[in-house]
């Protein structure tokens, strides 16, 4: 997203330097806070669910399923993007106002249909006769509040209560717990909760509480939902969404904005997936409220992407027909071949965490799109804006870093049905390649700059491991020459991706030493803590590339454009400058894709009838996508040999 993210990227990447050495031998700064953030009473949340169930006559399985569908039973510090607190996500309506939640002041833009906040925190406080602050900070009060709301809604709807009532008769009350006023979104939330009921769940929460839910048979009484009298919106526009998802069409404009043929916005007309081919899905976050975001995407002088998801309930707005190209990734080659999905949220502010309903809606959408357009469900083809390379050396430092360190890639891929932890027997014996998987919920390294430039961020789960110049927790973080050309180390700043290997990405092993593993990363050997007793990466089978014999180095690129001879005489060839990273003999990099398209879609004018415009120029020079660093890159097939890893 090109709003607050750009400002934050400049201030943080060039901001704090790596500070004192970590207090733990894990090599993850601040890893010692894990124990401090975990209560010694791991069973207190499970007992709170049981007690609230008995007190208010709500089946414990229903109460736990609602909480799981809202927060996965987590009690995050602070409130969510939409002003929700605690494991029951009780929403403070005052904070649910977008400008208040972010602390920006001023009214939100009103493009589209803003959703009024349902003050579940206030309702629960009245029902229990307790303060709102108690509901915000105390797990027992918060869970009691959620149970009281469920029971009150169940009685209001005229349905029976009691711990032994059939869970299926709670369908409408569960839908009401979503807090939405839209029928499709409420029904989708209830479906998620009943799905959890059916499968069961068990996990340790981010704050160290153990909760489990046994699989529970239930026949949801879906017809109950009419009793909620929620708004039912008619489907509109050329929607490309699964039928089960709450989607609407809020189109991005395609308009001429000036007298010159090149004065237009805010996207390009194309014929995808026929030309160019669709190969990727890019995950973004908005750095703005949902309503402000809709105001941006409907502005012909701004830029467009394909979808926006609302945090409060996972509602999806589609802006572009699938054949057209959004301007979302900061790299035209990636734009050509990708679908851009924006998520309401703030990358730098961990307390404003991404919501579970939004994760679930996003996973439904992305799984549908991946199947329809034959996009692999892996981290090489479904990636963050932070992994997109700059198109040329001058562009690298300014590239965006959303969705940031707090996006839970491992959970997201579980929802996609493509777990990053599913490996074969052959994978377990592999030695040449690793997949980074640090267990998000308990991976809490020091991150700084979320509120002020040098202050520590809240101790939250993150999606990366830090990379160091040597196998030591006191060694400096590695340098990313694209971000810091002076050679100085990367920092712990929230936006500084220079020394971070992200969850789900695969890298070529350079060396092993005790509990430490080195990988090749942006031209350097980079070490991360990876003990056998608690690994932060898994061995995987795959391929890697090495320089062809005789080459002093291999150029790496931010795009896979055709050779000059592929362009018609009437169309000037696009320049292709190598990036500033060194791929020298002795190094090797994991292959992400051996079949990337070599093409350039020329779209320079508003009119699709302009001769030599809106055409896809296809080359014969082949490229491979490689896992170079935090961002991927491309190499020419003619420059490298592909090796099957052991």
PEMOLIN-V786468 format. One record per helix or strand of 3 or more residues. SS is the DSSP state (hx for helix, st for strand). FROM is the first residue (numbers start at 1). TO is the last residue. Records with the same first field share a line. If there is no record, write none. Layout:
SS=FROM-TO  FROM-TO
//
This chain:
hx=4-13  33-36  44-56  60-71  93-96  98-102  120-128  132-137  139-156  167-176  183-199  222-228  290-297  332-337  356-373  385-387  393-396  409-415  425-428  440-442  532-534  564-566  637-639
st=201-204  210-213  247-249  280-285  307-309  316-318  338-343  382-384  433-436  464-466  500-502  506-513  516-521  524-529  537-540  543-547  589-593  599-602  615-618  623-626  633-636  640-644
//
